Amino acid sequence: MTKNVVVTGSTKGIGRAMARELHRRGHHVVVSGRDEEALRSLVAELEGTEGGTVVGQLVDVSDPDSVEELWAGAVGKLGTVDLWVNNAGVAHTTQTIVDTTPAAVRSMVETNMLGTIFGSRTAVRGMTAQGGGQLFNVLGGGSDGRIRPGMGVYGATKRGLDMFTRALVKEVDGTGVRVGQVRPGILVTDGWLREAAAAPEQVAQQRRMLNILVDHVDEVAPELVARMLASTRNGEEIAWLTSARLARRFMSPGYARKNDKLARYGL
């Protein structure tokens, strides 16, 4: 069945890859972001390939009114929203907490935390009014509670979103709205490459481990999208980099050498 989908933060990274995959599968997709040029480019790209309807809308997820306008625009163009994916996020992951600038702290908290909270409130209210729908929050490093160097602030936002999403699952239980979370793993995105460029020595020292842990967005998106579309239960938890997948990589002789993922990006 064709679905109407909204993906926030879909002009870059895993959001863009998921939007492409949803469109390729024939679903109608509302792509969104703050960069007008990037948004226009993505809409033109998708409209030039076979798939569902594509709608582009500028949004600042940290502004609740802007998020409400995103919902209204999606409903105005598509009629309903069957699936809403809160993906917009900002990551600064190479500095200690005390060295992270106030601007970086504010950006991560406003985009990651407020953006997901505002998006969730808007989507749940709208879906309740229309009789149902599915919401997924995309989490990330730190959402599992593990402490990682340089990720104190970023990890705190994602850990908080894990708790927020679990609370929302309980609140919508028994309604026509379903809430879930997605842990996409460690992905090489524009943001990841920016952070890597700021810490070249760290990347060089950890190259073997990184080649085991990281993945390309275009390889991960199809599975994540397939599992979101197939989900029928409230509280769904979708993870790419599972313990089993990690174990297979570590136990596979020469995995990092045979899968030099960083080479694609000149690292």
C-alpha positions as CSV (number, residue, x, y, z in Angstrom):
1,M,0.0,0.0,0.0
2,T,1.3,3.4,-0.9
3,K,2.1,5.7,2.0
4,N,2.4,9.4,2.6
5,V,5.6,10.1,4.4
6,V,7.3,13.1,6.0
7,V,11.1,12.9,6.7
8,T,12.7,15.8,8.6
9,G,16.4,16.6,7.9
10,S,16.1,14.8,4.5
11,T,18.4,17.0,2.4
12,K,21.6,15.2,3.7
13,G,22.9,12.0,5.2
14,I,20.6,9.1,6.2
15,G,17.5,11.3,5.9
16,R,18.3,11.9,2.2
17,A,19.0,8.2,1.7
18,M,15.7,7.2,3.3
19,A,13.8,9.7,1.3
20,R,15.3,8.3,-1.9
21,E,14.5,4.8,-0.9
22,L,10.9,5.7,0.0
23,H,10.4,7.5,-3.3
24,R,12.0,4.6,-5.2
25,R,9.5,2.2,-3.6
26,G,6.6,4.4,-4.9
27,H,5.6,6.2,-1.7
28,H,4.7,9.9,-1.6
29,V,7.4,11.8,0.3
30,V,7.6,15.2,1.8
31,V,11.3,16.1,2.1
32,S,12.3,19.0,4.3
33,G,15.2,21.0,5.7
34,R,16.5,24.5,6.3
35,D,18.7,24.9,3.2
36,E,16.5,26.0,0.3
37,E,19.1,25.2,-2.3
38,A,19.7,21.7,-1.0
39,L,16.0,21.1,-0.8
40,R,15.4,22.3,-4.3
41,S,18.2,20.1,-5.6
42,L,16.8,17.0,-3.8
43,V,13.3,17.6,-5.1
44,A,14.6,17.9,-8.7
45,E,16.7,14.8,-8.3
46,L,13.7,12.7,-7.1
47,E,11.3,14.1,-9.6
48,G,13.7,13.0,-12.3
49,T,13.5,9.4,-11.3
50,E,10.6,6.9,-11.2
51,G,8.7,6.9,-7.9
52,G,5.9,8.5,-5.9
53,T,5.0,12.2,-5.5
54,V,7.7,14.5,-4.1
55,V,6.9,17.6,-2.0
56,G,9.7,19.9,-0.7
57,Q,9.1,22.2,2.3
58,L,11.5,24.4,4.2
59,V,11.3,23.8,8.0
60,D,13.2,24.8,11.1
61,V,12.5,21.9,13.5
62,S,13.5,23.9,16.5
63,D,10.5,26.2,15.8
64,P,7.2,24.6,16.8
65,D,5.2,26.9,14.4
66,S,7.5,25.9,11.5
67,V,6.9,22.2,12.3
68,E,3.1,22.8,12.4
69,E,3.4,24.3,9.0
70,L,5.3,21.2,7.8
71,W,2.4,19.0,8.9
72,A,-0.2,21.4,7.4
73,G,1.7,21.5,4.1
74,A,2.0,17.7,3.9
75,V,-1.7,17.2,4.6
76,G,-2.6,20.0,2.2
77,K,-0.6,18.3,-0.6
78,L,-1.1,14.6,0.2
79,G,-4.3,14.5,2.3
80,T,-2.9,12.5,5.2
81,V,0.4,11.6,6.8
82,D,0.8,7.8,7.3
83,L,4.5,7.9,8.4
84,W,6.5,10.7,10.0
85,V,10.2,10.3,10.6
86,N,12.0,12.7,12.9
87,N,15.5,12.5,11.5
88,A,16.9,16.1,11.7
89,G,20.0,16.2,13.8
90,V,23.3,18.0,14.5
91,A,26.5,16.3,15.7
92,H,29.7,17.7,17.1
93,T,31.7,14.7,18.3
94,T,35.4,15.6,18.6
95,Q,35.6,17.9,21.6
96,T,35.2,17.5,25.3
97,I,32.1,18.9,27.0
98,V,34.1,21.9,28.4
99,D,35.6,22.7,25.0
100,T,32.3,22.4,23.0
101,T,31.3,25.9,22.1
102,P,28.0,27.4,23.4
103,A,26.8,27.7,19.7
104,A,27.5,24.0,19.1
105,V,25.7,23.0,22.4
106,R,22.7,25.1,21.5
107,S,22.6,23.7,17.9
108,M,22.6,20.1,19.1
109,V,20.1,20.6,21.9
110,E,17.7,22.7,19.8
111,T,17.8,20.5,16.7
112,N,18.2,17.0,18.3
113,M,16.0,17.4,21.4
114,L,13.6,20.2,20.7
115,G,13.2,19.3,17.0
116,T,12.3,15.7,17.8
117,I,10.0,16.7,20.6
118,F,8.2,19.3,18.6
119,G,8.0,17.0,15.6
120,S,6.6,14.2,17.8
121,R,3.9,16.4,19.4
122,T,2.8,17.7,16.0
123,A,2.7,14.3,14.4
124,V,0.9,12.5,17.2
125,R,-1.7,15.2,17.5
126,G,-2.3,15.2,13.7
127,M,-2.4,11.4,13.5
128,T,-4.7,11.1,16.4
129,A,-7.1,13.5,14.6
130,Q,-6.9,11.6,11.4
131,G,-7.4,8.2,13.0
132,G,-3.9,6.8,13.1
133,G,-0.4,6.7,11.8
134,Q,3.2,5.8,12.6
135,L,6.0,7.9,14.0
136,F,9.7,7.0,14.2
137,N,12.4,8.9,16.0
138,V,15.9,8.4,14.6
139,L,18.4,8.2,17.5
140,G,22.1,7.9,17.4
141,G,25.4,7.5,19.3
142,G,24.8,7.7,23.1
143,S,21.2,6.7,23.0
144,D,22.2,3.3,24.4
145,G,23.8,5.0,27.5
146,R,27.4,4.2,26.5
147,I,29.9,7.0,27.1
148,R,32.1,7.8,24.1
149,P,34.9,10.3,24.0
150,G,34.0,13.7,22.4
151,M,30.3,12.8,22.4
152,G,29.2,14.1,25.8
153,V,26.7,16.7,24.7
154,Y,25.6,14.9,21.5
155,G,25.2,11.6,23.4
156,A,23.2,13.3,26.1
157,T,20.7,14.6,23.6
158,K,20.3,11.2,22.0
159,R,20.0,9.4,25.4
160,G,17.3,11.9,26.4
161,L,15.5,11.1,23.1
162,D,15.5,7.4,24.0
163,M,13.7,8.2,27.2
164,F,11.4,10.6,25.5
165,T,10.5,8.1,22.8
166,R,9.8,5.3,25.4
167,A,7.6,7.7,27.3
168,L,5.7,8.6,24.1
169,V,5.2,4.9,23.3
170,K,3.4,4.5,26.6
171,E,1.3,7.6,26.1
172,V,-0.1,6.5,22.7
173,D,-0.6,2.9,23.7
174,G,-4.1,1.8,22.8
175,T,-4.7,4.5,20.3
176,G,-4.4,4.4,16.5
177,V,-0.9,6.0,16.6
178,R,2.2,3.9,16.9
179,V,5.6,5.2,17.9
180,G,9.0,3.6,17.4
181,Q,12.7,4.4,17.3
182,V,15.5,3.8,14.8
183,R,19.2,3.4,15.6
184,P,21.0,3.7,12.3
185,G,24.5,2.9,13.5
186,I,27.6,4.9,12.7
187,L,27.2,6.4,9.3
188,V,29.6,8.3,7.1
189,T,27.6,11.5,6.4
190,D,28.6,15.1,5.6
191,G,28.6,15.8,9.4
192,W,30.8,12.7,10.1
193,L,33.3,13.8,7.4
194,R,33.3,17.3,8.9
195,E,34.2,15.9,12.3
196,A,36.8,13.5,10.8
197,A,38.5,16.5,9.1
198,A,38.8,18.2,12.5
199,A,40.6,15.2,14.0
200,P,42.7,13.5,11.2
201,E,45.1,11.9,13.7
202,Q,42.3,10.3,15.6
203,V,40.9,8.9,12.4
204,A,44.3,7.5,11.3
205,Q,44.8,5.9,14.7
206,Q,41.3,4.3,14.7
207,R,41.1,3.5,11.0
208,R,40.9,-0.3,11.4
209,M,38.2,0.0,14.0
210,L,36.3,2.6,12.1
211,N,36.2,0.4,9.0
212,I,34.5,-2.3,11.1
213,L,32.0,0.1,12.7
214,V,31.0,2.6,10.0
215,D,28.6,2.2,7.1
216,H,27.5,4.1,4.0
217,V,24.1,5.6,4.2
218,D,23.0,4.2,0.8
219,E,23.7,0.6,2.1
220,V,21.8,1.1,5.4
221,A,18.7,3.0,4.2
222,P,17.0,0.2,2.3
223,E,16.8,-2.1,5.4
224,L,15.7,0.7,7.7
225,V,13.0,1.8,5.3
226,A,11.8,-1.7,4.8
227,R,11.5,-2.3,8.5
228,M,9.7,0.9,9.2
229,L,7.2,0.3,6.4
230,A,6.6,-3.3,7.7
231,S,6.2,-2.3,11.3
232,T,2.7,-2.9,12.7
233,R,3.3,-2.5,16.5
234,N,3.7,0.3,18.9
235,G,7.1,0.5,20.5
236,E,9.1,-0.9,17.5
237,E,12.8,-0.7,17.9
238,I,14.9,-0.9,14.8
239,A,18.7,-1.1,14.9
240,W,21.2,-1.5,12.1
241,L,24.4,-2.1,14.0
242,T,23.2,-5.0,16.2
243,S,25.4,-7.1,18.5
244,A,25.1,-10.0,16.0
245,R,26.2,-7.9,13.1
246,L,29.1,-6.5,15.0
247,A,30.2,-9.9,16.1
248,R,30.2,-11.2,12.5
249,R,32.4,-8.3,11.5
250,F,34.9,-8.8,14.3
251,M,35.0,-12.6,13.7
252,S,35.4,-12.3,9.9
253,P,39.2,-12.5,9.1
254,G,40.4,-9.3,7.4
255,Y,37.0,-7.6,7.4
256,A,38.4,-4.1,7.9
257,R,41.0,-4.7,5.1
258,K,38.5,-6.1,2.7
259,N,35.9,-3.4,3.5
260,D,37.9,-0.2,3.4
261,K,34.9,2.0,3.7
262,L,36.9,5.2,4.4
263,A,38.7,5.0,1.1
264,R,35.6,6.1,-0.7
265,Y,36.0,9.5,1.0
266,G,39.7,9.8,0.5
267,L,40.5,9.0,4.2
